[in-house]
Amino acid sequence: MLLLNKFPAWLSVFALLLLTHEPVSTSEVTACELAVDPPANIEITDPGFLGYLSIHWTQPASLQNLTGCTVRYQLRYYDTYEERWRSVRTVKLTYAAQFDLEKPVKVRILTVLKCACTNGTEVQGEEKEWVYTPEPTGVAGSRIRDFHCVYYGKEYMECTWESGPVQPPNSQHYLYYWHREMDETKECPEYIILSEGRRGCRFPRESLLEFSKFNLCVNGSSPAGSLKMAYFSIEVQNHVKPAVVSSVHISEIDGELKLDWSPPSGQVPEHCLEYEVESSTTMENGKEKQEKMVLQNLEDTSYGVPREAESQKTCFRIRSKVNMYCADGGFWSDWSQTKCTEDKETQYIPKWTYLGLVGLMVIGIAGVIILCLSLWILKKICIKKINKKDALYTLYKEKVNETMPTILSPIFK
């Protein structure tokens, strides 16, 4: 069984030695009686960064002792992820680029010479192409399928896959990753394990790097031999899926329905979100009218529409996605809970009704204050009357006690 946990160390010493093919142009190019030859000793090496290769070359022998001239090199390489040629000019003798190691590595390079004797114009030499085609290894049909990464709310990322059409018994998958701030590749920090084995990897936020190539490789081992390698290169900011939109509210003022909501939780900045509102209106004749609207105004968390004259009920739901100002792609969030208006007879509340309700509240509060004040004044009056009555009664008892015989005085106490 292949020990694939040793994979990064093995790959770091692997070198791709490219064979020289026929040049694109076979005519000899000269400038100032000098042959503008292509660079020499082309070599592409793999430092073990899962497709991030280093290209090295030396100055052509015909230009070794050149003075008074500027020598630059034009390098082109084929990006198999985006299926297009990329080009760069440099005075250096090295360059690093991203390649898909499952497909042929294609590099084209030429020399650009600029001297005083060329009147300041650039003379390009002939272009040569080098191609390296990796040899397939591993059990046929064992390459994983349906590789998919989602960056949930910019809090953590999950990459999942399905096993290949052919999966030998007792197979085990491994995932390795790398980005430009790492010194070496690392294995998945937390595997997602299902009943059939490892089917994904969960990355914490601190292990990710945005706006840079994030390289991944999934391989595997089995008693029947190693599984085929699968390489991927993504930019994690293009795989964000926001959380569900929450706190959705509907109000109606003077015949206009207004929808308000709060941004989803998570680490996605509010100005990076756009929203899609879906409405479904049930008409009096029983028919339904559905509409969708994408809101791209930054930090816009409200939406207003006139109420349909013959509508009985309108329902809304919302979802969000990272907008084009913050990423080149992304995933829509799940839909929010559906919020609906009430029946037409009870839902519509015009502005003048709101004013009437406010007036009634003011009158009610004033009435309560007046009632409380009246009860307080009445209480004061009653207390004074009782005090006067008690004083007269006390005087009356004193007079009676003076005139009555002592034997009858207990009766009038």
N, C-alpha and C positions, 0 to 999 in steps of 0.2 A: 504494500500500500504506500502511495506517495505521501510523504509528510508535507502537507501543504502549509502547515504553520511556519515552515521555513521558506515560504514563497518569496517574501520581500528580499531576503538576503540573497537568494539565488538570482532574482531578477536584477539586482543592483550591479551585478558583474556581467550581465548579458550585454553583448555589443552587436549592433547591426552593421555589418560591413556591406555596403552597397556596391553592386557591380555597375561598371560604366557601360551605358548603352551608346548607340550612335548619336552624335550631336544633332541638335535640331537644325543647325546651319553648318554646312561643311566648308563654306568659303572662308578663306583666311582674311581676317580683318587686321589692318595695320593703321597706326597713327604715329606721325612723326618718325616714320621708318621703323616703328616698333610693332611687333606682333601683339595684338591684344588677345592673349590666350585666356581660356577659362581658368578658374582656380584649380589648384592641384591638391592631391591627397585628401579628397572628400571622405569624411568618416562620420557616421551617425552612431551615437552610443545611447544606451538606455540606462539612466541612473537608478531605475527602479521606481519611477513616479507614475506608473500606470498609463503610459502613453505620452508623457511629457519628455520629448527626446532632445538631445543636444547635437547640433550639426557643427562640424569643425572642418576647416580647409586651410590651405596655405597659399601664399601669393605665387602666381605663376613664375616660372624660372625666367621668362623673357622680360619680366618687369622687376627683377630682384634689385638691380642697381640703379633704378630710375630716380632722377632728381628733377625738381621743378614741375612735377605733375601730381595730380590728385587721383588716387586709385580708390574706387568704391566697388561694391559688389551688389548685384541685384539677385535676390533669392526669391524663388517662388516655390510654394508647396501646396499640395492638394488637401483641402480640409474635407475629409470624408463625412464628417458629422453634418456639415452644411452643403456639401457637394459643390464646392467652388474653389478656385485657385486664390490663394492669398499671396501678396507680394510685399517685400520690404527691401529697402536699400540701406546698406550699412558700410562703415569703414572698418568694422571689426572683422575678425576671422572666426567668429563663432556666433551661433544664434540658436535659441531654444523655441520649439513649437510643439503644439499638441497634435497627436496622431491617434487614429484608431488602430490598435495593434491587431485587430482581426481582419484588416484590409490592407492592400498594398500601400507601402509608404513611397510617395512620389515627390522628388525634389528636383528643381531646375535652378541652375545658377550660371551667371555670366559676370564678366569683368567690365567695369565702366571706367574709361580713362579720360581725363581732362587736363590739357597742358596749354602752355602759352602758344606753342606751335600749332594748336588746333583752334586758335582764335577764340578761346573760351567755350567752345562747344564740346559736348560729351560724345565720345566715340564708344559704342557698345561692341564688345566682342561677341563671339559665337556662344550660344547657349547650349549647355549640355544637360541631359536628364539622367537621373539615377533612380532606380526603382528596386524596392525590396518587397518581396511577397512572402509573408509568414507561412510556414508550413503548418498545416492543420495537425493538431495533437488532441488526444483525449478520446474517450469512447464516443463513437458516432451517435448523434442524436441526443447527447446528454447536455447540450447547452441550455441554460435556463430560458424561460419565455416570460413575456408580459412584465418586464421590469418597469416599475412605476414608483416615483418619489413624490411625496406631498409634504410641504413645510407648513404644519398646522399653526396658524396664528403667529408665525415667527417665534414659536416657543420650543418646538421640537420637530424633527423631520423623520418620516418613516419611508423606507424604501422596501418594496415588497416584490416578490417574483413567484412564478410557478416553475415547477420542475420541467425538464425537457421531455420530449416524447419518449425517450429511452432513459430510464433511471435504474441503474443496477441496484440490487438489494443492498441494504446497509450503507447507502450513500450518505455523505455528509457534505453540506455546502459551507463555504467560507466567503466572507466579504472583507475586502481591504479598501482603504480610501486614502486620499492625499490631496492637499492643497498647498499653495506656494508658501504658506507660513509654517509648514511642517518640515522637519529635517528628514523624516523617513515615513514610509507608509505605516498605517496602523490597522489592526483588525477591528471589526465591528464592536462598539462598546456595549451593545445590548441586542442580542438576537431576538427576533419574534419567532416563537416556536409554536407550531400547530401539531396536530396528531401525526401528520406525515413527515415532520421534521422541521428544520429551519426554513422559514419562508419569508424572512425579512429582517431588517435591521432598524433600530430606533436610535437616532442621533440627538443628544442634548444640544441646546442652542450654542453652548460654549465650544462645541467641537466643529462648528460650521464656519464658513467664510463666504460672505456675499460678494458679488461683482468680481468673481474670480472663478477660474475653472476648478470644479470639484470633481476629482477623478475617482472612479470606482471600478472594482473588478470583483466578479463573483466566479469562483471556481469550486472545485470539489474533489473528493476522493471516494474510492470504493474498492472492494476486493477485486473488481474486474479491471481496475485501472483508474487513472485520473479522469475527471470530467472536463469537458471542454470549457475553456475560459470565455467569459463574456465581459467586455469592456464598455464603460459608459463615462461620459464627461458632461456635466450639467453646470448650470449656475443657479444656486439655490434660491435666489430672490425671484426667479421665474417659476417657482413651484409652490408659491404661497397659497394656502386656502384659509381665508379668515373664519373666525368663529361665527356662530349664528347671530344675526341681528336681534337685539332684545329691546324691551320697553317700548313696544309699538302702541300708539294711541291714535284714536280717530275722534275728531271733533267736527261740528258743523255750525257755521255762522252765516246767516243770510244766504242760504242755498249753496254754499261752497263746502265741500268735504276737504278737510285738512288732515294729512297723515304726518305724525311726528314719531321719531324713534331715536334711540341712543346708538352710538357706534358699537361694534362688537368688541368683546374683551380680547385681550392678547397684546402682542407687541407691535402690531401694524399701526403706523402713525395715521391719524385721522385724515391728513391731507393726501394720503396715498390710496384712499378708497373711492370707488365709484359704486353706485347702487342701481339695482334693477327693481322696479315696482311692478307687480302684476296685479291687475284688478279684474274682478268678475262681478258684473251687475245683472241682477235678476229683474226683468221688466214685468209690468202688470200682465202682459199677455203670456207670460211663462217662459219667454225666450231669454237666453243669456248672452251678454256682450262681454268679451274678454279683450283686454289691452295690456301691453307691456311697454314700459318706458325706462330707458337707461339714463340715469342722472350722473353727468360727469363733472358738475360744478364741485370744486374742492370744498370739503367740509359741509356739504349741503345735506342736512338730515331732516328735511321736511318736503312735503309734496302736496299740492292743492289742485283739485279738479272741481268743476261745476257739477252739482248733483243733477242726474238725469231727471227730466220732468215726469216721466212715467216709470221711474224705478221704484222697486219695493225694498231692495236690499243690495248693498255693495260690499264686497269682501276684498281685502288687500292682503298681500304677503310680500316680503322684501328679502333680497339677498345681496351680498357684496362681493367685490373682487378688487385686487390691487390694480390701480389705473396705469395708463401708459407712461405717466411721468415718473413712476418709481420702479417699473419692471417691464420687460418685453413680453411677459406672459404670466399666467397664473390660473387658478381655478376659482370658479364661483363657490361661495359658501353654500351650505344647505339653506333651504327656505326657512324663514321665520314662521312662527305660528300665525295662522290666518285670523285676521281681525275683521269683524263685520259691523255695519250699521244696524240700527233697530228698524222696525217696520216704519213705513213712510209716515203714518199718522202720528207716531210718537217721537220720531227722531228729529223732525224739522223744528227748529227754534229760531225765529228771526230776531234781528237785533232789538226791535222795539219791545219784544217780550223780555229780553234780558234787562232792559231799562226798567220795565214795569216791576220785575222781580226785585231789583235793587231798591226801587221806591217803596215797595211793600215792606222790605226788610228795615228800611230807615224808619217808616211809620211805626212798625211793630216795636222797635227798640225804644223809640220816643214814648210810646204808650206805657211800656213796662217801667220806664224811669218815672213818669208822672204818677202811675199807680203806687209805686214804692214811696214816693215823696208824700202822697196823700195819706197813706197808712201811717207814715211816721208822724205827721202833724196830728192825726186823729188820736194816736196813742198818747201824745203829749197832753192833749186836752182832757182825755179820760183820766189820766194820772192826776191832774190838778183837781178835777171834780171829786175824785175819791179822797184826796187829802183833805179837802174842805169838809166833806161829810164826816170824816173821822174826827175832826176837831170839834164840831157841833155836838156829836154824840158824847164825847168825853166831858164837855161842859154840862150837858143834860144829866149825866150820871152823878156828877158832883153835887148838883142842886138837889136831886132826889135823895141822895144819901144824907144830906143835911136835914131834910124835913121828915124823913121816915123814921119810925122807931127802929131801934137797933135790932129787934127780933125779926123785922121784915127785910132788912137790907140784903141778905143773901139772894133774895128773889130777883132783885134788880141789878145783880152783878153781871 
